[in-house]
Amino acid sequence: MDIRISGTVNDSIVDGPGLRYVIFTQGCPHKCKGCHNPQTHDINGGKKVDTEELIDEFKKNPLLDGVTFSGGEPFCQPQQLCEIAQAAVDAGLDIVTYTGYTFEQILDKAENDVFIKKLLSLTDILIDGRFVLEQRTLDEAFRGSANQRLIDCKKSLKLHKAVSWNEEYF
């Protein structure tokens, strides 16, 4: 299945806990002022690749702890990311998903989209919220602005409310 991406990074230590394979999705409706990845905004930019090609690539790295979906906006291509996420989980890797939406907004979207619902269920850590330039920070792990939250997605889905992720329990 084709997915439109801006690119990938192997061996990232800044896009979630541990050593990560990062997929930067292409296309973002948020277009946050000061975005770290403005080249990902155009839905027609980047390049098309087959999801199997990405799966094969991260499976070659035995040191990875997980796969991170960044952007762009990952929830604009949930079906493709579900395929990748399932393969990662099956390989024993965890999933971090960045989104400019809030957890609550994604829950609402999931009511009408089976793939958004599945991507949420496969995600271990959700980093939610738009990047806000006025709240930019270098002091918060894995986040660009202080308003963004690290959410334990599995616990949050069970309780139907956002539960903060705590590194001690991961």
C-alpha positions in Angstrom: 0.0 0.0 0.0 1.4 3.4 -0.9 2.0 6.1 1.8 3.1 9.7 1.2 6.1 10.6 3.4 8.6 13.4 3.7 11.3 11.0 4.8 12.6 8.6 7.5 15.3 8.6 10.2 16.9 5.5 11.5 18.4 5.5 15.0 16.6 8.6 16.5 16.9 9.3 20.2 14.8 12.5 20.2 11.5 11.2 18.9 10.4 9.1 21.8 12.0 6.8 24.3 14.9 4.6 23.3 16.2 4.1 19.8 13.6 4.8 17.2 12.8 4.5 13.5 10.9 7.7 12.5 8.5 8.1 9.6 7.7 11.7 8.7 4.3 11.6 7.0 3.5 14.1 4.3 0.6 16.5 4.6 -0.6 18.5 7.5 -3.7 20.6 7.9 -2.4 22.4 11.0 0.5 24.4 9.5 1.7 25.6 12.9 3.6 28.8 12.9 7.3 27.9 13.6 6.8 24.2 12.7 10.0 22.2 12.8 9.0 20.3 9.6 7.2 22.9 7.3 8.2 20.9 4.2 5.7 18.2 5.4 2.7 20.5 5.1 1.9 20.1 1.4 -0.3 17.0 1.0 1.2 16.6 -2.5 4.8 17.0 -1.5 7.3 14.4 -0.4 7.3 11.0 -2.1 5.2 7.9 -2.3 6.6 4.7 -1.0 5.2 1.3 -0.3 4.5 0.5 3.3 6.3 -2.8 2.9 9.5 -1.0 2.0 9.3 0.9 5.3 8.5 -2.2 7.3 11.4 -4.1 5.7 13.7 -1.2 6.5 13.0 -1.0 10.2 13.0 -4.7 10.6 16.7 -4.7 9.5 17.7 -2.8 12.7 17.8 -5.2 15.7 18.6 -2.3 18.1 15.3 -0.4 17.7 13.0 0.0 20.6 10.2 1.4 18.5 8.7 3.2 15.6 7.6 6.8 15.7 5.1 8.5 13.4 5.7 12.2 13.0 4.7 14.7 10.4 3.1 16.2 8.8 0.0 14.8 10.5 0.0 11.0 10.9 -3.8 10.9 11.3 -4.2 12.1 7.7 -3.0 8.6 6.6 -4.2 6.3 9.3 -4.9 3.2 7.1 -1.3 3.1 5.9 0.1 3.7 9.4 -2.0 0.9 10.8 -0.3 -1.5 8.5 3.1 -0.3 9.5 2.2 -0.1 13.2 0.8 -3.6 13.3 4.0 -5.0 11.7 6.1 -3.0 14.3 4.0 -4.3 17.2 4.3 -7.9 15.8 8.1 -7.4 15.7 8.0 -6.4 19.4 8.4 -2.7 18.9 6.4 0.1 20.6 4.7 2.9 18.8 4.9 6.7 19.4 2.5 8.9 17.4 2.7 12.7 17.1 -0.4 14.7 16.3 -1.4 18.3 16.1 -4.9 17.2 17.3 -5.7 16.7 20.9 -6.4 13.3 22.3 -10.0 14.3 22.7 -10.3 15.5 19.0 -8.8 12.2 17.8 -11.2 10.2 19.9 -14.1 12.1 18.2 -12.6 11.4 14.8 -12.2 7.7 15.7 -15.9 7.3 16.1 -16.3 7.6 12.3 -13.0 6.2 11.1 -12.0 2.6 11.9 -8.4 3.2 10.9 -8.0 6.2 13.3 -9.5 4.0 16.0 -7.1 1.2 15.2 -4.0 3.5 15.0 -4.9 4.9 18.4 -5.2 1.3 19.8 -1.7 0.4 18.4 -0.1 3.6 19.8 1.7 3.3 23.1 2.5 7.0 23.5 0.6 9.8 21.9 2.2 13.2 21.8 -0.7 15.6 21.1 -1.4 19.2 20.5 -0.3 21.8 17.9 3.1 23.3 18.2 2.7 26.8 19.7 5.7 29.0 18.9 5.0 31.2 22.0 5.3 28.1 24.2 8.4 26.7 22.5 10.6 24.8 24.9 13.7 22.7 24.9 13.1 21.5 28.4 10.2 19.0 27.8 11.1 15.5 26.6 10.0 14.7 23.1 7.9 17.9 22.8 8.4 21.2 21.0 6.0 23.4 23.0 4.8 23.3 26.6 1.2 22.7 25.7 1.9 19.4 24.1 1.1 16.3 26.2 2.8 12.8 26.5 -0.2 10.5 26.8 -0.3 6.9 27.7 -2.6 5.9 24.9 -3.5 2.4 26.1 -4.6 3.6 29.6 -6.3 6.7 28.1 -8.4 4.6 25.7 -9.5 2.3 28.6 -10.5 5.3 30.7 -11.7 7.4 27.8 -9.7 10.4 29.1 -6.1 11.5 28.6 -3.7 9.9 31.1 -0.1 11.2 31.2 2.6 8.9 30.2 5.1 8.1 32.9 8.5 6.9 31.8 9.0 4.8 34.9 6.2 2.5 33.8 7.1 2.1 30.1 
